Amino acid sequence: MKDDELFLKRDRMRFIKNSQASSLCYLGILFNVFYFVNIYKSDVGSYYYNYLIGISIVYNLVFMLAVFLSSEGVKNYQSGYAWVLIATGIGQIIRIFIIPMRAHATETIVNGQDVLVMHNGQFTRVLVYLVISAACLLLAAVVTLQKSRELNEHMKALDAQKA
C-alpha cells in the first residue's frame, strides 16, 4: 500500500505546482524588504549617503527580481533556479558583514554629539531579517532540488513502463 501512495504522491507532482518552495521565496523577499526598509529609514547624519548604499539599492532590485523569477521557476520543479536561490541565500549572509557590521561599529557626529550609527536593537533586527531571508531561500532551494529529483525519477519510471 505504501508504494501506491508514494506513486500517487509523485504522480500528482506532474500536475501540481511546487508552492512550498515558491512561498519560501516570497518570504525571503519579504524579510529582505524588512531589512532594507529598516536600513534606509535610518537618518544618522550623513553616514548612509555614500556609494555603498547606492550599490545596496541596486543589489536589492536585482535580488528581488532574481528571487521572484526563481519563485516562478521552482513552481515548475526546475532545479536550475535552486542554484540561483542558493547564491542569493549566501549573498544575504555576506550582506551581514557589509552594511550592518560596519554601521554597528561606527560612531558619527549628529548635532555635535557622537552617536552610534546602528544601535544594538536595530543591529539585531537587521541580522534576524537577513538570516531569515537567507534561510528561506536556502530551504526553498533544498525543497526544489529534492522534489525535482523525485519528479525526474518518477518520469523516468513512467517512461520505462511505457517502453
C-alpha positions, -999 to +999 in steps of 0.1 A: +000+000+000+029+024+008+043+020-028+009+030-043+007+061-020+042+071-030+035+066-067+003+088-064+022+114-045+049+116-071+024+114-100+005+144-086+037+164-088+033+164-126+001+184-123+005+204-090+029+234-086+057+234-061+040+260-039+061+253-008+094+264-024+077+293-041+062+305-008+096+303+008+109+326-019+083+351-012+091+350+025+128+356+016+118+386-004+096+399+024+123+397+050+147+414+026+122+442+023+120+445+061+159+447+061+162+474+036+133+495+049+149+493+083+183+504+070+170+531+046+147+548+071+177+554+093+187+590+095+220+592+112+237+623+099+253+617+066+266+582+073+244+564+048+249+590+020+276+571+002+283+548-028+277+517-006+241+525-002+237+530-039+252+496-046+229+482-019+198+497-036+208+482-069+216+449-053+181+449-036+164+454-070+185+426-086+179+404-056+141+408-057+139+403-095+161+372-093+143+356-064+109+364-079+119+348-112+133+319-093+100+315-074+082+311-107+108+286-119+107+265-088+069+262-091+076+240-121+103+220-103+131+235-124+162+227-104+184+253-122+166+280-102+175+263-070+211+273-077+201+309-081+184+307-047+215+292-031+236+320-045+212+347-033+209+330+001+246+331+005+246+367-007+222+375+022+246+361+047+275+380+031+255+412+034+256+409+072+293+418+071+289+448+048+264+475+060+252+462+093+286+452+108+302+484+096+273+506+108+272+489+142+309+495+148+308+532+137+301+564+155+292+596+137+286+632+148+249+643+149+241+678+163+276+679+179+273+646+197+289+612+190+262+586+183+263+550+171+252+547+135+233+515+143+223+506+179+221+471+192+183+468+187+184+478+151+215+457+145+198+426+159+167+432+138+186+436+105+206+405+113+175+385+120+159+397+088+189+388+067+193+354+084+156+345+080+157+357+044+188+335+037+172+305+055+140+308+034+160+309+002+183+280+011+153+259+023+134+267-009+165+255-029+167+223-009+130+216-013+132+223-050+162+200-055+146+172-036+112+174-054+128+179-088+149+148-083+118+128-072+098+140-102+126+132-126+129+097-112+091+093-114+091+105-150+119+080-159+099+052-143+068+062-163+088+062-195+103+028-186+067+014-181+056+027-215+085+011-233 
